[in-house]
């Protein structure tokens, strides 16, 4: 057993590592840990009430996913995405997520469609008092419902990798292009209608791909104006 501020802990080390991983990843995604933020093992361990060991294991997992980097004489820091990397990642994600969504479509049942619509309704409500972090979290939930049914594990793995690469920008992407948010919600509705009416796979793939590309185009256009 290990000692915490609350006394002896009986939580298995593997569970602690998983909890530390989830907590640190969420803080990166939500923007609490911004790109370049130094991840001090002792500080995080004390904050979570764990020893340093599971925190170190969690950060190694995040490094493997590309969310954390190690810099000489600095240690572990939250990885950032430069504009070129963002461009390549979004281009790739538009292709693989479009394919995953098209392959998933025949397997998405009415209950899943209803969940996706409910999430999109929440996103629409979020527009009036815009919270980019909440909106982005809902956006990921929406797309997960559509692509997680993909029967091809290799394509699905590529989609997950793409989302992981974007994690450090997820909380800020719609902050940079807030006008894109309303368009995104409308495009979601169109995508759901295609799936619900049993549209051809090519039509669904194209709609999903163009939806992702439109966010990239808006982001790049915004950067040119800066």
N, C-alpha and C positions, 0 to 999 in steps of 0.2 A: 504494500500500500504506500501511497505517497501522501504527504501532508499538504493541505491547502489552508487558506485563511479560516475556513469553516471546520477544520479538523481533518482526520484521516479520510482519504478518498478511496472508495471501493470500486470506482468506475474503471473498467479495463483500459489499459493503455491504448489499445486499438480504437476504442470508442472516443477517448480523449483526443486522439489524433484526428479522428473524423470530425469531432466537434470543433476543434481548433481550425481545421481546414475550412469548414463551412462558415465559421465566424469571420475569419480573415478574408475569405473570398467575398463574402457579402459586403464587407467594409470597402473592399476595392471596387466592387460593382456599384455600390451606392455613392462612391466618391468620398467617403470618410478618409480613406487612404488614397490620396491622389498620386498621379504619376511622379516618381522621384521620391516619394515618401520613404523614409528609412524604417525598416521593420526590425526593431530591436527585440531580440528574443526574450530577454529578461522582462522587459516592460510589458510585452504582450502576454507572456506567461502569467505575470502577476495580475494583469487585468482580467484574464480568463479564469484565474484560480487554479492553473495547472503548473506542472513542472515545465522546464525548458524542452524536455525530450519530445513530447507530442507536438509542440509548437514548431520545433525544428523539422519534424517529419512533415507537418502540414505545409511549411514553406517550401520544402523540397518538391512536394507534389505541385504546388503552384508554379514553381520554377519550370517544371516539366511541361506545364500547360501554357507557359509563356507569359504568365501574369506577374512573375517576379524575376528579377535579374540579380546577379551578384557582381558587385563592383569592387575592384581592388582597393583596399584601405578604407572601404565604406561598409561593405557587407550587403545584406539583402535589401533591395529597394523595389518599390512597385514599378513595374515596367510601363513605359509610355508607348504610344504608337505614333510614329512620325507620319506626315501626310502621305508619303509614298507607300508606306506599309499599310496605311488605312485604305488607300486606293486599291492596292492589290488584294487585300483581304475582302473588301466589299465586292470587288469584281468576282472573286472566286465564290464568295458566299451567295451572290445572286444566281450563279450557275447551279451550285450544288443544292442550295435550298429550294430553288425552283424545281429541280428534278425530284428532290425528296417530297415536296408538297404534291407534285403530280402523281408520284407513285403511291402516296398515302391516300389520295382522294377516294379511291373506291373502297377503302377500308374504314373511312370515317363514318361512324354511325350518327343517327339523329341526335343522340345525347351529347356526343362530342361537339357537333355543330352548335347545339344550344349553348354549351359552355363557352365556345368561341364567341358566339354572339353576345353573351352576357359580359364577357371580358371587353369586347369592343364597345359595348354600351357604357361600361365604366370609363373607358378611354375617352369617349365622347363627353361624358360628364366632367371629366378632368380638364377639358379644354377651357372651360369658363374661368377656373382659378388654376391656371396651368402650373403643374408640378412636374418638371422634366424627369426627376428621378422616379416618381410613381408611374408616370406615363411610360417610361422606358421599361420598367418592370412589367407592367401590364402588356406592353408590346411583345416582350419576350414570351410571356405566358400564352398570348394569342397564337403566335407562330409555332410554339411548341406543340400546341394541340393539333395543329395541321401537319407538321412534319414528323412527329414522333411515331406515327403509324407506318413510316417508311419501312418496307420489308427488306430493303438492301442495307445491311449493317455497315458496309464500307462507305456508302454515301452518307448515311446518318452520322457516322464518325467524323466525316469531313465537315458536316454542318456544325456539330458540337465544337470542333476545333476552331471553326471560324468565329462562332459566338464567344468562345473563350479568348480569342485574340482581341476581340473588340471590348472585352469586359471593362478595361480601364477607361474607355470612352463612352460606355453605355449611358452613364449618368449625365453626360454632357452633350451628347450628339443633338438631341432635340432642343437643348438650351441654345445651341449655336444656330439652329434653324427652326424656331418655334412655329413658323408659318407652315412648315412641312407636316406638322402634327395633324392638322385638320384634314389635309389631303390624304394622309396615311389612313385615317379612320374610314374615310369614304372608300378608299381602295380596298380595305379589308372587307367591307360589305360586298363589294363587287366580286372579290375572290370567293367569299362564302356562297354567293349566289351561283357562281360557276360550279362549285363543288356540289351544292345541293341539287342542281338541275342535271347533274351527270354529264357535264361538258367534257369534250375530248381532252385527253391528257396534254396534248400540245397547247391547247388554249389555257389550261390551268398553269402549266409550266411557264408560259410566256407572261401571264399576268403576275405570277409570283416573282419572276425574274425582273420584270420592269418595275414592280413595286420596290424591290430592293435597290435597283439602280437609280430610281428617282431620288431616294434619300441621299445616295452618294453624290448625285449631280447637284442637289441643293446645298450640300455641305461644301463641295468644291467651289460652287458659285459664291458662297458666302465668304470663303477664304480669299477669293480674288478681290473682293471688295474691301478687305481689311488693309 
